[in-house]
Structure formats: structure tokens, C-alpha cells
Amino acid sequence: MRVRPMQVLPEDSMLIRLPRVLVIVGEPFNRTTATGHTLSNLFRGWPRGSIAQIYTARMIPDDTLCSRYFRLGLRDLAAPAWGQVLFRRIDQRPVANGGRTANACGSRRAPSVVARLQHCVREQLRMVLDLLPYEVAPKLEAWVKEFEPEVIYTFAGSIRMMRLALAIRACCRCPVVVHFMDDWPETLYSGHVLSPILRPVLGRALQATLAASAERCTISPAMAQEYMRRYGGRFDAFMNCAELSEATSEANCDNSVSEGRLLVMGNLDRGRADLLNDIVRAIQRLRQGGSVLRLIVCTQSACRWVPEGLCDNVEFQEPPSDDKGLQKLLAGAGALLYLDSFQKPDRKYFRYSLSAKLPAYLMSGRPIIVYGPRENAAARYAVEEAWGLVVGSRSAQLLDQTLMTLVTQPDLRALLAANARRCAMLYHEGESHRQQFRAMLARVAACKAAQM
């Protein structure tokens, strides 16, 4: 294959040559989902002509960072005859709201029985797809070869996505970088009727992917340590990063909670709505004692929920569309909430994960409450680096005590905020974090070029 010279990022002091990267991730670059934000922040500053992406979600991609997309429908992932028959009606047109249907995360009107049944059937069929014969469609192979990738970067996440990455690696002679966002290898297909068949197939595909990967990354140091123990070899931690700005400067980190604004961001699925109901009830109890706490929920309209009990102490806001809006939103909060589900499947899935919003939380210089299992990565991080208060069990008494402590102890708030800011600058500052990410991908591409 003809090898073009890698592009150079002028402002990089090390003059890292940036390779052409083929990104294989379920969701495209966007500014509305955690995956989209993470991709956009990690690849910020990359030449648009040096990124191409294959994705599967029914979403409209953002072409600010990447202009070359190939949306892979379910029919493209199965052998042609099977795909045309089984998955013709499942694969629908892209939608603008990130592929979520109204009321997907708990809201004022529950989905109908028929809608829930249809969703269940679609999800089961998607899993069955992983057992069907697989081949790369000729149009996709031609599209990839025309781009001439030097590195394949993927979140993997399913048998078919791993098979796709390995198939393209074989036809284009490209190294693969796999990046684990959550502990899906331990939870995927669990509870499915075909789990006894799917889980062994998943294990073999995962081992093949790990063996073929030139670099293996995780979303947190805790996950890197666990995966080194579990799978052997080296894993490096890369997660979302946060930008410096006037709003996040140390001088503007006012830690007062006099207005009682307790802010939480993100989707409310996977048990998070239940945790917010706990928060609402705690705020109501504290208000009886004179507290002025108020819960600000920043989430998409389709993902909102009805608080149990009175709603006069809950305010909804739409997520900001850019970094400036995000920084302004965080700067206006007295304290921030980070939620991790206590439900058994989610507890296992997220135990080594760090949410995409956490770097921005830390950079804002605000005290943080982590409400989630104490053994999860976020809770452990908060304790080790002393940037947050942890409510590690679903205890109303502990939750009340933690909220009251935050309200009544300004010195503690200042200490937590200072530690949060320190961690953000050390581990999550955008440009330095991206510099390491670019160096990793450039190193992988350089090793491949040297072997040709």
C-alpha cells in the first residue's frame, strides 16, 4: 500500500506527526453524548483529512473534527442473505437526538407495552447477529482502502465490532489500538437466552483482539491495573479531558453554596433516576431544618424524570452545546453530584469506569459528592485524592449527613475544591492529555511504517 507522510501539528513542541486514523466506534463524533464528547476532546486539533470513522448508531455526526463517515447498518454486519431478511426493519434512518427515543430514561409518560416489546426484540436480534456469518461489505472495503488508514482506533464493545476491526486490519495491514470505556467484557450478553453460546464466542474474539492490538488503553488507572491482572500485558489509561478557561481559573473558583445549587449532569438511565429521587427526598428533609439546597438537573429533555414527591426544589436545564457553556454552567454551581448506580448489573459494568463529565467537574473547582458504590473507581479516586465526599451506600442517614456537612463546613468545601482543581491540572488538562494521546497513536503508526 502507498504510504503518505503523516501530518504535523504546528503548535506541538515535539512536532508529533499525526497519522491517518480510522475510528471504529458505535457513536460518531458529536457534542450530545459522553462517547461523542470524549472522542471530540481526544481528537481535537487533529487534521480533518486524517480522520475517518465507521459507526453504527442512528445519529447525525458532527463534521467539525471529522468529515469522512461510513454508517454501518446491521445488514452490513451480517452475511448478505441473512442481513437482508432478518434486519431490514431494524436498521432505521439516523435521528438527530443521539438515537434515543422519548422517555428512554424515565419521564412523565412511560413507553407503551408494545414499544417496550419492540425494543426488547430488536436488542435480542442484535445479539443474535453476533453468531451469524460475517464479512466486510465490498463498498466498505473500497471506502477504507481509499482512505488508506495508518492506525485503527476502536472501543470494540461487541463481537461484531471486534471482528470488523480485525478484518480491516488484515486487508489494510494496519495496527489496532483498542480502548476500553467500561467493563463490558465481564457483563456483555449476561442474562441473554443465548448467553452460554455468546459468552465463549465473546471470549475468543476478545483474546484475538488483544493479541492483535499494538496498544491497549482503558478509561481509568483502576481499569488498567485490573486488566493487566486479568489479561496480562500493558494497558495505558486515557479518558476525557477538560479545557482551561477564564471560567475555570483558580481565581474564579468560588466555593460558596449560599444559593444551595447542587448540580448533576448526564443521562438518568441505568438506575441514576432512582438515586436522584434519594437526593430529592434528602433535600426535602434538610429543608425542614432550614437548608436552602436546590437540585439542578442538566440533561436532555428525552431523559428527564418526575421526582418522587414535591418538585419545587428541582430545576431542569438543557445540556450546554459547547465548552464555554459547560464551563459557565459549572461555575454557577455550589457543588456537583456524581452518580454511580447501585444496581447489580450496572455496578459491575461501571466499577472501573470514570464518567466523561468528571474532568470538567474537577477543572471547575467545585466540591463534589460521589453517590455510588464505594468500591467503584470514581469513589476510590475521590477518597485517594480527597476531592469529593463519598456516599458509598444507599443510606438516607448517610446521605443527609453528607449534604449537611457540605453546606455547613466552608473550609472543607474549599479543601475539596482545591484538590479537585489540582487533580484536573495534573491528570486531565486538555492539551497535555491530548499530547500524550497523540504521541501514543503516532508511535503506533511509526512502528507500522518502519516494518513496511
MOZISUL-V106291 format. One line per field, one symbol per residue. psi: psi as a letter, one per 40 degrees, with the letter a starting at -180 (. if undefined). A space follows every 10 residues. Layout:
psi->???
This chain:
psi->ihhiiiihhd ehdefhhhih hhhgidiihi feiddddddd ddehehhdee hihhidigih iheddhehih hhiddeeihd ddddddeded hiiiiefeei iifdehadhi iidddddddd ddddddddde eiiiihiddd dddddddgid ihhiebeidd dddddddddd defiihhhhh difddedheh eidedddddd dddddddddd dehdihiiei dddddddddd eiaihihhai iiiiiddeid degheifdef hhhhiiifaf eddddddddd ddddddddee ifihhhhhii deeiihihai eefhhiiiii eidddddddd deidiihhhh ieidddddde deihideddd dddefiihhh giheeidddd ddddefeihh geighddddd dddddddegd dddddddddd ddddddeehd dddddddddd dddddddddd e.
